[in-house]
Amino acid sequence: MTVENPIKNSNTTIQFYAGLKTIGGTIFEIKYKDERFIADFGMIFQNKEGVQLRPQTTISELQAIGVIPPISGVLKTDEIDENVTIAISHLHLDHIGLLQYVHPDVPIIMSEGSKTLYEHLHTIGEEPNVDVERQVKSVPYHQPILVSEHIQVEFFPVNHDAPGASAMRIITPDTTIVYTGDVRLHEADIDTANLPKVAGSPDLLIIETTNVQEEFLDVNPVIPSEKDVLIQALLKIDTPIVFNIYHRNIKRLEILIEAARQKEKLIVFEPETAYLVQAFQMEAPHVRFLQVEQSDSRISDLIHTIQPITLAELNRDFSQVWLQSSYHHITTLQQLPVKGATYVHSNGVPLGSFDPVYNELLEWIDKLEMELVVLGVSGHAAAAQIKWLADSMQAKVTIPLHGFTPELLQGPYETFLPETGIIYPIFALIDEKN
Ligand SMILES: [Zn+2]
């Protein structure tokens, strides 16, 4: 008697819209018959060559210039498909940046931690145009749910620099796919390290490769925790500090508040960030928010448990202060005695030299006579750790994505580099000998 190989009669297909050979947006779709499952919905680029898009740019204009991929049945201007769900791995813009264009009747699912942060971001105006309460549903970890008649998904926690970051396992009647989302592995991490155990060995593993570079594939570094690295480095700085962070990394806020407490400094956040500090209950006596006249008073009005500080007060006490400065607010620094201060770039935007705006930032720091210190901690696992993860998952086929050189990662069995715009039947990806 021969047992039929279910893969051979596969009705499941996979298609990639974004995330190949880039660390920009990720979007891919798994389809079983007419049931559709879309993983992540990231912005492919925010600001191509520094060009600012008009806020009223239409969806079709955005599609014409490639900001929105040619994806049908889910956008506000589309006649929507009944059988489609969008699942979000975590709340970085390269994974959710296009959600604002999604039709309000398309369900969006994410982890509980992600949904909590998403609601707060919505409140401070960062994730507009999505009716969070109606459209976004949270999914508990380790609990398989059916998103349509035949497609099941289960979320698993992973370590990354955003709260609620998740990997997911997608099961259709003929295949099992695991998508890591973005991951890192630190000394004390449990979540990412446990993924092979809890998610098992899939047919297809889709894995991020942000830090995969040839020279690092052999070196398995011990990566200390974000907290250990940053607090020690911050305590060594004796000048006033101006810091640029990405406030979706809630852990980073906690670390900065703790370091400032140990250094006996006031730490001053922009109102949006202070709102998040309050929402995640990290207020402390030495925490303030900057009250600038022209700033959005709507957000200041929502802050009740953190004291404001004015520019005049800041000017007087600047030697005792650590001040947040996002790049889009950098002109505020012209009104403060920042000469001689240390500008701590800690994974804020612009992230690095691959962003054309980064040079402008360097010019500002120079003009304001501050000293630049880059104190970042990557949110992504080292190359050797990604390789360890792929090897441990033992997928029949590994698809590396979300990196500039995904081809450097070889899975334990087959590795496949997909192209955008092609619909791959799963049976075509899984070798017969499997
Ligand atoms: Zn990320």
Boltz pocket constraint, residues with backbone or C-beta under 6 A from the ligand:
constraints:
  - pocket:
      binder: B
      contacts: [[A, 90], [A, 92], [A, 160], [A, 182], [A, 379]]
      max_distance: 6.0
